[in-house]
Amino acid sequence: MSFVDEQDNIILGTYLLLHEKLYSDLFSHHQPLGYILSAGIQYVTDPNSLYLLIKRHREVVIAWSLMWSILLYFRFGNKVILSILIYELTKIYIFGNLFLAESLSVYPLMYVAFLYFLKKPPLTFKEFFFLGICVSFIILQLAPVWPVTILLTVLIFIKFNFIKEKFRIFSFILGSIPLLFISLFFLSPYHYFFNTFYINFLFYIPITSDSSFIVGAVKSFLSPLIALFTSDNANAMTWVIKSISLAFLFSSAILLRFKKYNSVVLGVVILALANIRYVSPGSEIYTGFHILPWFALFIVITTHLSFDALTLVSHQIKRIGLIFILFVIPMLTAVYFSNKILFVHRDIKTDQYINYSSQFDFGEAVRIMKKDGDSLFVVPDEWLLYWQAQIPHASFMVNYYQWMDNVPHLREPVLQMFEKNPPEFFYCVKCQTYSFGKYTKDYIMVSKNNNPTPLYVLPEIYPSLTNEQKLELEFYNFTVGNEIKTDK
């Protein structure tokens, strides 16, 4: 499937290879590591088509998943198998197979959680060094999981007497440095803090939040209950999470009965922090991918509590019933619903056409018409046009969402660009809803199959085209200067 957050990572990674800097040359309010990893993938694999560009990134996610699954098994043993299987079978419903910050950070986060719950003291220098790598990877990848990552790290410090052992503190810090140093090479520190803290907290979060922080926090703590009793969105992911919630509540009840309060409270707090940017449990695909880290930790914590609860029950028949509720039902639910999507035969060419042909076509149109020095501005997020057209971006705003119109620091430079140095190519969906929609009058709309499109070009572009260029445009059914003036 086509998803803009994945393409965000890819396109900014493309421009990093051209020696541009994150946050100053390229606006983003996300963490930097996804872009940097994409730049590395593109440098190594050198894809020559949109198909291969996406395919190589998806293959890296597969390799990443396999590597971590093997590492988790050999590091922590049989107790992690159930967690890995349930997550891997069902993650596709919430885009865990895409090249996203959420899907990449899940595995180091699971490692840190397993380290706390399953590993017994002591830890070696190498283990603390690797912990530093994991924590720095998570921090540089996904900001919303910072609270739960910090909590788990502090708990590990306490459990392993980390604070008293300066040598191990040094090893942890040493492990954290490499990724931080690599990231600094690709970004502007001042603009990083301005974009990811100032813009996020003063504008993005207040503008885009559906509810207040307090309401979201309460829902975060109640996520397992909400998941179990909600009747909305009764989709595949809802049923998978319901089965895990049932196991979580059963195991918690047993632990509370035996006065194991700390385990239950800690599990609830960890899960609340993992879903602090509250997303309703059971949400799928475009609305559900944010919940990937919570979902993974929910599986990890539930299986941990379930194993602990099982050891407290001695009655044989009760133990068999518990095994069915705590382990068999979640696994069977995951297998059942994964079979409906994960193992279904797909026509790759059809999927490619449905999801990417539009961006390919418009990218080709720009590539055909462009000349050296031309630039493109895309609104809001058809990122792949830049890659297909192989053209510079006109503004440091490589994309432009509706919420950005409420941010003077982002809106004003774009308006000045249109006044002083307008881009030759302007791709804008529902353009009249933006502050710069008025500038479309200065452009000529490009038509496709005699229908209006979101692609605009400056008036002087078409007269300068050669007959060969015009024929190439006609091959893709594009015409420039059509009488149709209706905005899309």
Disulfide bonds with the S-S distance in Angstrom:
Cys428-Cys431 2.24
